[in-house]
Amino acid sequence: MNQDTICAISTAQGGAIGCIRLSGTEAIRMAESIFTPATPGKKFSEQKPYTLTFGQIKDGEEVIDEVLVSLFKGPYSYTGEDSVEISCHGSAYILQQVMQLLIRKGCRLAQPGEYTQRAFLNGKMDLSQAEAVADLIASSSAATHRLAMSQMRGGFSKELTTLREQLLHFTSLIELELDFSEEDVEFANRDQLMQLATHIREVITRLVDSFSVGNAIKNGVPVAIIGETNAGKSTLLNVLLNEDRAIVSDIHGTTRDVIEDTTNLGGITFRFIDTAGIRETSDTIESLGIERTFQKLDQAEIVLWMIDASDALKQIEQLSSQIIPRCADKRLILVLNKADLISEGQQKELEEKLNGLITENIHHLFISARHKQHTDALQQLLISAAQLPTVTQNDVIVTNVRHYEALKHSLESIERVQEGLSTGISGDFLSQDIRECIFHLSDIVGEVTNDMVLQNIFHHFCIGK
């Protein structure tokens, strides 16, 4: 399939301009067969690479559109192959007519991510850079954009390459010792190898630890909205998302399942999770919803405990034993909703009692979700609670689950190397552990990746990229 010439529409529907990409050994010939340059006697295939040629796309004598066509000759193209890009008007009819013409000429419709997959297979980028292309397209905030740009430019790959080269040097020396085992010689200095193993363990540990931040930046900081029924959780979700995402009702137990959605606050993506209200119930479906509430609470990094301000002390007393112990390593914010239903005096009295009940690590805030009072202050509190660092394009932060798992395996291997050096393990076992570490690091950049992994990665790309 990699020998086929492929084509695809690379732009979204509805725009003024549409772009069709071709890539493969026959791309230039196929484009030339349907394209007539505006200048008489001018052949498209004889144009200089990286130039634009104005002309018409024709089906026989019928003019389909006036277009600009770009020419790229391999290996100096995105895919590393001969490539052509046709820029025409964005009409769905025109785009489909051009595509049908190309397919009749022998072109094949591209699979999702096939252009980037060919770029990887042709050595234009490694696998981690290819995955960053998808992240860049999907970036929805400044932080996700910067991380994707850093990875696409090879920041992550360079760090891994350095580690692999150092390990390869030492394992080659150890394996050389095995060839001279009868002479009892030592080519690999064990003290230097221990220093290297310690350094590599520190680097990999830093990368593994960065995944919690990277995952939050990429997929959103998970925020669970919990509390008793009818406390205003769904109303708050709708306010934070600025849309009617959840059904709001005065009837207790309206929300029976988990509702999730993301929004951007202050450049940070938050994934808000509205949960079923916590209460004693005999309703089987509602009970399942409450069980999921506690599951989502455990998965969240920030917890918004919604409390009816008119019944705050009772709700805190009833649920604190179920909620506070589960939030020991999380940021917990008590959101005292319906504050418009109590007087200023009642609010001050309640605040004094809360100060005695709540530790300094737990924040609280009075709001009215229905009237959107102090919800802006809650948003600022969320941004502060997220505690995400400022990200630059030079930062190396892991955002990909596949990379995280490979790094975890690499860490286990390098820890075995350290243990083996401490116990004086034989060189063949030591070499095996080093090679396992190299294998898992190489898996990230695609040097040892199998077809099934590639298919899974590129299947999630959009067609045309």
Secondary structure, 3 states (H helix, E strand, C coil): CCCCCEEEECCCCCCCEEEEEEECCCHHHHHHHHEEECCCCCCHHHCCCCCEEEEEEEECCEEEEEEEEEEECCCCCCCCCCEEEEEEECCHHHHHHHHHHHHHCCCEECCCCHHHHHHHHCCCCCHHHHHHHHHHHHCCCHHHHHHHHHHHCCHHHHHHHHHHHHHHHHHHHHHHHHHCHHHCCCCCCHHHHHHHHHHHHHHHHHHHHCHHHHHHHHHCEEEEEEEECCCCHHHHHHHHHCCCCCCCCCCCCCCCCCEEEEEEECCEEEEEEECCCECCCCCHHHHHHHHHHHHHHHHCCEEEEEEEHHHHHHHHHHHHHHHHHHHCCCEEEEEEECHHHCCHHHHHHHHHHHHHHCCCCEEEEECECCCCECHHHHHHHHHHHHCCCCCCCCCCCCCCHHHHHHHHHHHHHHHHHHHHHHHCCCHHHHHHHHHHHHHHHHHHHCCCCCHHHHHHHHHCCCCCC
